[in-house]
Amino acid sequence: MNTFLAAALAGAAMAVSVGGAQAQTGGLLATIKSKGVLTCGVGPGLAGFGIPDQAGNWTGLDVDLCRALSAAIFNDPTKIKFIPLSSKDRFTALQSGEVDLLSRTTTWTMSRDTSLGLNFAGVNYYDGQGFMVRKKLGVDSAIKLAGASICTEQGTTTELNVADYFRSNKLKYEVVAFASSVETIAAYESGRCDAYTTDSSGLYAQRLKLAVPADHIVLPDIISKEPLGPVVRHGDDNWFDVVKWTHNAMLNAEELGVTKANLDEMLKSENPEIKRLLGTEGKFGEAIGLTNDWAVRIIKHVGNYGESFERNVGMASQLKIARGLNALWTKGGLQYAAPIR
Amino acid sequence: MTDATIENAPYAFVRKETLPQESPPLSVAGPLAWIRANLFSGPVNSLMTLVCVYIVVTSVPDLVRFYLIDAVWSGANRDACLADKVGRPVGACWAYIADRFQYFIYGSYPIPQRWRVNIVFAMFALGIVWLLWDRMPLKKVGFFFFFVLLPISAYLLLLGGPAAEGFLRTLLILTFALMAIYLVLSFVPGLARFWIGPAFLAVEEALPPWKRFYRVKRLILLSLVVLGVIAILADSAGLPRVDTGLWGGMVVTFLISAVGIVFSLPLGVMLALGRRSRLPIIQFLSVVFIEFVRGVPLITVLFMANTMLPLFVPQEYSPDRLLRPLVGVALFAAAYMAEVIRGGLQAIPKGQYEGAMSLGLGYWSMMRLIILPQALRIVIPGIVNTFIGLFKDSTLVTIVGIFDFLRTIEATLVDPTWATPTTRATGYAFAAVFYFLCCWGMSRYSIAVEQRLAAGQRR
């Protein structure tokens, strides 16, 4: 009884003083290994990023990152407990230790990174606010939306971003705001306004709900920065590294052309960068508490970043989002992973 | 002089034969009279009838066309429900419901393990029919089945894993031990005198051995059969642990409602008795609990349980994410139930209490035999009202990330595989039908029970 009380009190103290909780007990990675399951906080359902499919399995770009971690740790992409979290309770769940990481379209902002006691382990999707208009309007850029009425959701940063954008470009506009995304898209479809705005990844999903999606186009302009990425809590640098380098390994694999399909050939490659990635040279995996073939496991079970992107949100999916900002830096995008060296 | 009779009184007007029966006038019987009495009995009613007819005429054809005539019944993905792909106006997309139906029932429960859920569903249905249908025999065995065996089986089957299997083993050994004890007792009943009074023992001893203690023996036998079947299933198919995070859909909706309903009634009775108790501490605690719980919204309770609790309790000791709202919902409903039952207790005249006491009944016997049966009968509408409210409130668990039935529908609405203009209307219509059928069923059953129990009062 006494030991239980002591443990309870110590645990409560650790949980309340956010972070540091796991550092004293051999790290979160060791805890996850001994529990045999990774607890991953996902969204409550966002097409392409985290959504249960017909059989109830979670799929999506954010979910693939959890699967990659599970593959790297357990050589099995299914040893995950998914906890769906709403925007309200996601940070509390992470801080209290109920989830090991948060992978649910969370925008990296300074206040979250610092005062909330969190660490962003990278950016797995560069999002930004975009516009959708009717094709017959003949507009091909947001700058030509002068005088347009714009449908958006009330009380969001979206509304403020629109105001910023039009003010700074000295354009006239009229905002028509609604309480929910359902009403907003319905109002846009009924012709209440000329343009519809939300995060561009969401625009594609919303477009599918319109009667004739082909009549509408998403403008190429992005008027705000929304870097989305996986989040861990302060206080466990090793776990932070594991998450960060899992993401980086997927990016590096794409850059080096290592895919699920050609993995076996690549294991025989003489390219030193590929050898370091796949663990045939050096001990990079062991340095972060995993095995040296950690990246092999990730690619075998999940694939590289490009494969994950195409499967979940890209051309192979219903959303058909172009790589755009999320292309590799070698192809004009922003996805740039530090080298494994 | 002759006697005046009907025959020889020529001027008297006396009917000699019975007139044939005529049908009642149109204004009193027949469809026209029914319409007049029920639909147009006065200017206000006539107006209301016309308004209702207008609403029906304007909305029903459209609804029928949308949900039935123009509806799409089969298809593999959104293309089946897009007007430009099928070349006709498209109404409700029932193909989407058909495609995701399994998900609505089981949530993310692993497909190879879903037979376990089916067994629990079947047992639940059997228990419900056994208890609720008037003509089913052996009500007391049914009671034992529903309130003891079913929860244990549900725990063993739905959750599974090493802990559950260990529990199952312990239970089986226990049941076998009880069986052996009662087998011995059947032949040597004298051994039971430690816990059975001499009068009851004499009754048992008078029976032939196989009939002695049959009330207990049949319960043990039933437990042995149920647990044995589960053990055989566990042995042949295995019961790997299915984490509660994977549970979803109707399973979770029924689980939350059933737990809430089953626990809130006895808890509510205790709280209501406590509130009327003359023992100050018990009364005070009951009042504090009831008033506190009624003073906070259910959402707050759920939010505290699933978002704040983990901050105070270390991870190793923090209860399961599904268990927390289960407890929260049950306690919440219990507070409301307590007030409903207290209303019934207050309606019982003082004479009933005094009569019971004058018979020499103690507090618990008085409550069990005299007061509660009358009080509960009075408040059946209130109790069922609370149950129906609880059933619908179970959808609130979605805000703490639990995928109940409604949430599984909402989760599929964002899925681009079925993103069409009519998917949303279809999904919510399906949810409405499900909730309506459940609530309406509960309400009809309560009316039937009321009528059955009120037979003595009918005037």
Interface residues (C-beta under 8 A of the other chain):
Chain A: A7 A8 A10 G11 A12 M14 A15 V16 A21 P44 G45 L46 A47 G48 I51 P52 D53 Q54 A55 G56 N57 W58 K81 F82 I83 P84 L85 S86 K88 D89 T92 A93 Q95 S96 G97 E98 V182 E189 A205 L208 K209 L210 A211 V212 S317 Q318 L319
Chain B: R78 A83 D84 D99 R100 Q102 Y103 Y106 G107 S108 Y109 P110 I111 D243 G245 L246 G248 F303 N306 T307 M308 P310 L311 F312 V313 P314 Q315 E316 Y317 S318 R321 T398 I399 V400 G401 F403 R407 T408 E410 A411 V414 D415 P416 T417 A419 T420 P421 T423 R424
